[in-house]
Amino acid sequence: MAITAASPWTASAEPFVGRLEAIARDFTRLTGTPVDVATELFLRAELAGYRPPGRTSANGSCHLVPASDGWAAVNLARPDDAAALPALYALLGADVPDTEAPVAGLREAARERTADQVASAAQLLGTPAAGLGSVRDGSRAVYEVQHGERRVRGFSGLRVVDLSALWAGPLCARLLGQAGARVTKVESTTRPDGARRGSPAFYRRLHEGHESLVVDFASGALPAIVAEADVVIEASRARALRRLGVVAEDFLAARPGRLWIGITGYGRDDDRVAFGDDAAVAGGLVGRDTSGDPVFLGDAMADPVTGILAAHAAARALAEGGGRLVSVAMANCAAWLADGRADEVPRSPC
């Protein structure tokens, strides 16, 4: 299934879709693998039957609320996020509203607070949240550091271990797999990929042709699995993997030409949690209604945008010999796209 120009999703995001085409073309140049940008951005929404969003995200979990100085996005994607709402109201100094509707309560609580206050209070509770455009400060979407020796190699036989979940990391893995890499998806027995609860067809598409391992991370088995890889894709806090005996810098130094792709919300040194819709808002990647007020753009746009940029960064780094830790920040990827720098490939020199 491909997304056509007649799709309402394509029409709503057309000014931004074109800006990814240069990245997709360069990925094809490097790998020989074509990328249909519109399909990667909007297929999940089509398969799930979502409607184009307004101030509630396409999947219904993230909400844009007006603050005293702008707008904030608060994402109630998990049961714990909704359960934390009374504590969020308390942190904001707001009364618990006489309603069970989360949007009404959030609007009431945010009305007299700044967007940063709303987002900071939510993040303190572990709830994904961001002020509109809060990371549009020139921060890099892709940051690369050389930690190992270089060795150029092709994709044939390349072993990719995918420790990520949901959308951005698995999309990166899928594109590398289409280029010829052998991908193994690794999940924890106690914490399987949350995307399994979504569209089965979309999950199958992301992981089609990949090997699958379900492992008890507490058993100490993970380091041996990672040791067999040429490329690791992950979306975890660095210290969490270190506790499991997996250290990116050691992995890269152990054999020439390896690559580590770390996908986070705001960078490896920032513990804030993020999902695709709130990260897009943080980067200013939003639409506008007839009054000029922000609305969500597409479906969790920061996720597929990050997946495409991460795959391109991986292909480019491998072509240059690897040995790199490549950090890809979702909010910064959204900011890069929102800023419209179509002629600039998002990277940092090593």
C-alpha positions as CSV (number, residue, x, y, z in Angstrom):
1,M,0.0,0.0,0.0
2,A,1.3,3.4,-1.0
3,I,0.1,6.9,0.0
4,T,-1.0,8.9,-3.1
5,A,-1.2,12.6,-3.7
6,A,-4.9,12.4,-3.2
7,S,-4.5,11.4,0.4
8,P,-5.6,14.1,2.9
9,W,-2.4,13.3,4.9
10,T,-0.2,14.2,2.0
11,A,-2.1,17.4,1.3
12,S,-1.9,18.6,5.0
13,A,1.9,18.2,5.2
14,E,2.9,18.9,1.6
15,P,5.2,21.8,2.5
16,F,7.3,19.5,4.7
17,V,7.1,16.2,2.8
18,G,9.2,17.6,0.0
19,R,12.0,18.6,2.3
20,L,12.7,15.0,3.1
21,E,13.0,14.0,-0.6
22,A,16.6,15.1,-0.8
23,I,17.5,12.9,2.2
24,A,15.6,10.0,0.6
25,R,17.4,10.4,-2.7
26,D,20.7,10.4,-1.0
27,F,19.8,7.3,0.9
28,T,19.0,5.7,-2.5
29,R,22.3,6.8,-3.9
30,L,24.2,5.3,-1.0
31,T,22.2,2.0,-0.8
32,G,20.3,1.5,-4.1
33,T,17.1,1.3,-2.0
34,P,14.2,3.7,-2.9
35,V,12.3,5.4,-0.1
36,D,8.6,6.6,-0.6
37,V,8.6,9.4,1.9
38,A,4.8,10.0,1.9
39,T,4.2,6.3,2.6
40,E,6.7,6.2,5.4
41,L,5.1,9.3,7.0
42,F,1.5,8.4,6.7
43,L,0.9,4.7,6.2
44,R,0.3,4.0,9.9
45,A,-2.5,6.6,9.9
46,E,-4.1,5.1,6.8
47,L,-3.9,1.5,8.2
48,A,-5.3,2.6,11.6
49,G,-8.1,4.6,10.1
50,Y,-7.0,7.8,11.8
51,R,-8.5,11.2,10.8
52,P,-6.3,14.2,10.3
53,P,-5.7,15.8,13.7
54,G,-6.6,19.1,15.3
55,R,-5.4,20.0,18.8
56,T,-5.7,16.4,19.7
57,S,-3.2,14.1,17.9
58,A,-4.3,11.6,15.3
59,N,-4.1,8.7,17.8
60,G,-6.0,10.6,20.5
61,S,-3.3,10.6,23.2
62,C,-1.5,14.0,22.8
63,H,-3.1,17.3,23.5
64,L,-2.1,20.9,22.5
65,V,-3.2,23.2,25.3
66,P,-2.9,27.0,25.5
67,A,-0.6,28.4,28.1
68,S,-0.1,32.0,29.2
69,D,2.7,32.6,26.7
70,G,2.1,30.0,24.0
71,W,1.2,26.4,23.6
72,A,2.3,23.1,25.2
73,A,1.8,19.5,24.2
74,V,1.1,16.9,26.9
75,N,1.0,13.2,25.8
76,L,-1.1,10.8,27.8
77,A,0.0,7.8,25.8
78,R,0.3,5.4,28.7
79,P,-2.0,4.5,31.6
80,D,0.6,6.0,34.0
81,D,0.4,9.3,32.2
82,A,-3.3,9.7,32.7
83,A,-3.0,8.5,36.3
84,A,-0.4,11.2,36.9
85,L,-2.8,14.0,36.0
86,P,-3.8,14.9,39.6
87,A,-0.1,15.2,40.5
88,L,0.4,17.4,37.5
89,Y,-2.4,19.7,38.6
90,A,-0.8,19.9,42.0
91,L,2.6,20.7,40.6
92,L,1.0,23.5,38.6
93,G,-0.8,24.8,41.6
94,A,-4.2,24.2,39.9
95,D,-7.3,22.7,41.4
96,V,-8.4,19.3,40.3
97,P,-11.1,20.1,37.8
98,D,-14.7,18.9,38.3
99,T,-14.5,16.8,35.1
100,E,-13.1,13.5,34.0
101,A,-12.2,14.9,30.6
102,P,-8.4,15.2,30.5
103,V,-8.3,17.9,27.8
104,A,-10.6,20.2,29.8
105,G,-8.5,19.6,32.9
106,L,-5.3,20.3,31.1
107,R,-6.6,23.5,29.6
108,E,-7.7,24.7,33.0
109,A,-4.4,23.9,34.7
110,A,-2.3,25.4,31.9
111,R,-4.2,28.6,31.4
112,E,-2.2,30.7,33.9
113,R,1.2,28.9,33.5
114,T,3.8,29.3,30.9
115,A,4.3,26.5,28.3
116,D,7.7,25.7,29.9
117,Q,6.1,25.4,33.3
118,V,3.5,23.0,32.0
119,A,6.0,20.9,30.1
120,S,8.6,20.8,33.0
121,A,5.9,19.7,35.5
122,A,4.7,16.9,33.2
123,Q,8.3,15.8,32.5
124,L,9.1,15.7,36.2
125,L,6.3,13.1,36.5
126,G,7.7,11.1,33.5
127,T,4.9,12.3,31.2
128,P,6.0,13.3,27.6
129,A,5.4,17.0,27.2
130,A,7.0,20.0,25.4
131,G,6.4,23.7,24.7
132,L,5.8,24.6,21.1
133,G,9.1,25.3,19.4
134,S,11.1,24.8,22.6
135,V,14.1,23.2,20.8
136,R,14.2,25.4,17.7
137,D,17.6,26.8,18.8
138,G,19.9,25.4,16.1
139,S,20.7,22.2,18.0
140,R,21.9,19.4,15.9
141,A,19.5,16.6,14.8
142,V,22.3,14.2,14.1
143,Y,25.5,14.2,16.3
144,E,28.3,11.9,15.4
145,V,31.4,10.9,17.5
146,Q,34.2,8.7,16.3
147,H,35.0,5.9,18.8
148,G,36.4,3.2,16.7
149,E,38.5,2.4,13.6
150,R,37.0,2.8,10.2
151,R,36.5,0.0,7.7
152,V,34.2,0.5,4.7
153,R,31.9,-2.4,3.9
154,G,28.7,-3.0,2.0
155,F,25.2,-3.9,3.3
156,S,25.3,-7.5,2.2
157,G,25.8,-9.6,5.3
158,L,25.8,-6.6,7.6
159,R,24.3,-7.7,10.9
160,V,22.0,-5.2,12.6
161,V,20.7,-5.7,16.1
162,D,17.6,-3.6,16.7
163,L,17.0,-2.9,20.4
164,S,14.5,-0.1,19.7
165,A,10.7,-0.1,19.8
166,L,7.7,1.8,18.5
167,W,8.4,3.5,15.2
168,A,11.6,5.6,14.7
169,G,14.2,3.0,15.4
170,P,12.3,0.1,13.7
171,L,11.8,2.2,10.6
172,C,15.6,2.9,10.5
173,A,16.1,-0.9,10.9
174,R,13.6,-1.6,8.1
175,L,15.3,0.7,5.6
176,L,18.7,-0.8,6.4
177,G,17.2,-4.3,6.0
178,Q,15.8,-3.3,2.6
179,A,19.3,-2.2,1.7
180,G,20.6,-5.8,2.3
181,A,21.4,-5.9,6.0
182,R,20.3,-8.9,8.2
183,V,18.2,-7.4,11.0
184,T,17.5,-9.1,14.4
185,K,14.9,-7.4,16.5
186,V,15.5,-8.0,20.2
187,E,12.8,-7.5,22.9
188,S,12.7,-7.9,26.6
189,T,10.5,-10.6,28.0
190,T,9.2,-8.1,30.6
191,R,8.8,-5.2,28.3
192,P,7.8,-6.1,24.7
193,D,7.5,-3.5,22.0
194,G,4.5,-1.2,22.7
195,A,3.8,-1.0,19.0
196,R,2.4,-4.6,19.2
197,R,-0.7,-3.0,20.7
198,G,-1.2,-0.9,17.6
199,S,-2.0,-1.8,14.0
200,P,-0.9,-5.4,13.3
201,A,-0.5,-4.6,9.6
202,F,1.8,-1.7,10.4
203,Y,3.9,-3.7,12.9
204,R,4.3,-6.5,10.3
205,R,5.4,-4.0,7.7
206,L,8.1,-2.5,10.0
207,H,9.5,-5.9,10.9
208,E,8.9,-8.1,7.9
209,G,11.8,-10.3,7.1
210,H,13.6,-9.6,10.4
211,E,14.7,-12.2,12.8
212,S,13.2,-11.9,16.3
213,L,14.6,-12.7,19.7
214,V,12.8,-12.3,23.1
215,V,15.3,-12.2,25.9
216,D,15.3,-11.8,29.6
217,F,17.6,-8.8,29.9
218,A,18.2,-9.6,33.6
219,S,19.7,-12.9,32.6
220,G,22.9,-11.3,31.3
221,A,22.3,-12.5,27.7
222,L,22.2,-9.2,26.0
223,P,26.0,-8.4,25.8
224,A,26.6,-11.6,23.8
225,I,23.8,-10.8,21.4
226,V,25.1,-7.3,20.8
227,A,28.7,-8.6,20.4
228,E,27.7,-10.4,17.2
229,A,26.4,-7.1,15.6
230,D,28.0,-4.7,13.1
231,V,25.3,-2.1,13.8
232,V,23.2,-1.5,16.9
233,I,20.0,0.6,16.9
234,E,18.6,1.5,20.3
235,A,16.4,4.1,22.0
236,S,17.3,3.7,25.6
237,R,19.0,5.8,28.2
238,A,22.8,5.1,28.0
239,R,23.0,4.3,31.7
240,A,20.2,1.7,31.4
241,L,22.2,-0.2,28.8
242,R,25.4,0.1,30.8
243,R,23.7,-1.6,33.8
244,L,23.0,-4.5,31.4
245,G,26.6,-4.7,30.4
246,V,26.2,-3.0,27.0
247,V,28.4,0.1,26.4
248,A,28.3,1.9,23.1
249,E,31.9,3.1,23.2
250,D,33.3,-0.3,24.0
251,F,31.2,-1.9,21.2
252,L,32.6,0.5,18.7
253,A,36.2,0.1,19.8
254,A,36.1,-3.7,19.7
255,R,36.0,-4.1,16.0
256,P,36.6,-1.7,13.0
257,G,33.7,-0.4,11.0
258,R,31.0,-0.8,13.5
259,L,28.1,1.7,14.0
260,W,25.9,2.6,17.0
261,I,22.7,4.5,16.3
262,G,21.2,6.0,19.5
263,I,17.7,7.5,19.1
264,T,16.4,9.7,21.9
265,G,13.9,12.5,22.4
266,Y,16.3,15.3,23.0
267,G,19.8,13.8,22.9
268,R,21.8,11.2,24.9
269,D,22.6,13.6,27.7
270,D,18.9,14.6,28.2
271,D,16.6,12.2,30.2
272,R,13.4,13.8,29.0
273,V,11.0,11.3,27.5
274,A,9.4,11.9,24.2
275,F,7.0,10.3,21.7
276,G,6.4,11.4,18.1
277,D,3.6,14.0,18.6
278,D,5.1,15.9,21.5
279,A,8.6,15.8,20.0
280,A,7.2,17.3,16.8
281,V,5.6,20.1,18.8
282,A,8.9,20.7,20.6
283,G,10.6,21.1,17.2
284,G,7.8,23.5,15.9
285,L,6.7,20.9,13.3
286,V,3.0,21.8,13.4
287,G,0.2,22.9,11.1
288,R,-2.0,26.0,11.6
289,D,-5.8,26.3,11.6
290,T,-7.7,29.2,10.0
291,S,-7.0,31.4,13.0
292,G,-3.3,30.7,12.9
293,D,-3.3,28.6,16.0
294,P,-1.2,25.4,16.0
295,V,-2.6,22.0,15.3
296,F,-0.9,18.6,15.1
297,L,0.6,17.8,11.7
298,G,0.3,14.3,10.4
299,D,0.6,11.3,12.7
300,A,3.4,11.4,15.3
301,M,5.6,13.1,12.6
302,A,8.8,13.2,14.6
303,D,8.9,9.4,14.6
304,P,9.1,8.6,10.9
305,V,11.1,11.8,10.2
306,T,13.7,10.5,12.7
307,G,13.6,7.0,11.3
308,I,14.4,8.3,7.8
309,L,17.2,10.6,9.0
310,A,18.7,7.9,11.2
311,A,18.8,5.4,8.3
312,H,20.4,8.0,6.1
313,A,23.0,8.9,8.7
314,A,23.7,5.2,9.1
315,A,24.2,4.6,5.4
316,R,26.4,7.6,5.1
317,A,28.5,6.7,8.1
318,L,29.0,3.1,6.9
319,A,30.0,4.4,3.5
320,E,32.7,6.5,5.3
321,G,34.0,3.5,7.3
322,G,31.8,3.6,10.4
323,G,33.4,3.5,13.9
324,R,30.9,6.1,15.0
325,L,28.3,6.7,17.7
326,V,25.5,8.4,15.9
327,S,23.0,10.2,18.2
328,V,19.7,11.2,16.6
329,A,17.3,13.4,18.6
330,M,13.6,13.3,17.6
331,A,12.7,16.8,18.6
332,N,15.8,18.2,16.8
333,C,14.9,16.2,13.7
334,A,11.4,17.8,13.8
335,A,13.0,21.2,14.2
336,W,15.3,20.6,11.3
337,L,12.4,19.8,9.1
338,A,10.3,22.7,10.4
339,D,13.1,25.1,9.7
340,G,13.0,24.1,6.0
341,R,16.7,23.7,5.5
342,A,16.1,21.4,2.5
343,D,19.6,21.8,1.1
344,E,21.3,20.9,4.4
345,V,22.0,17.3,5.4
346,P,21.6,17.2,9.2
347,R,24.9,15.9,10.6
348,S,27.9,17.0,12.7
349,P,31.5,16.4,11.5
350,C,33.6,13.8,13.3
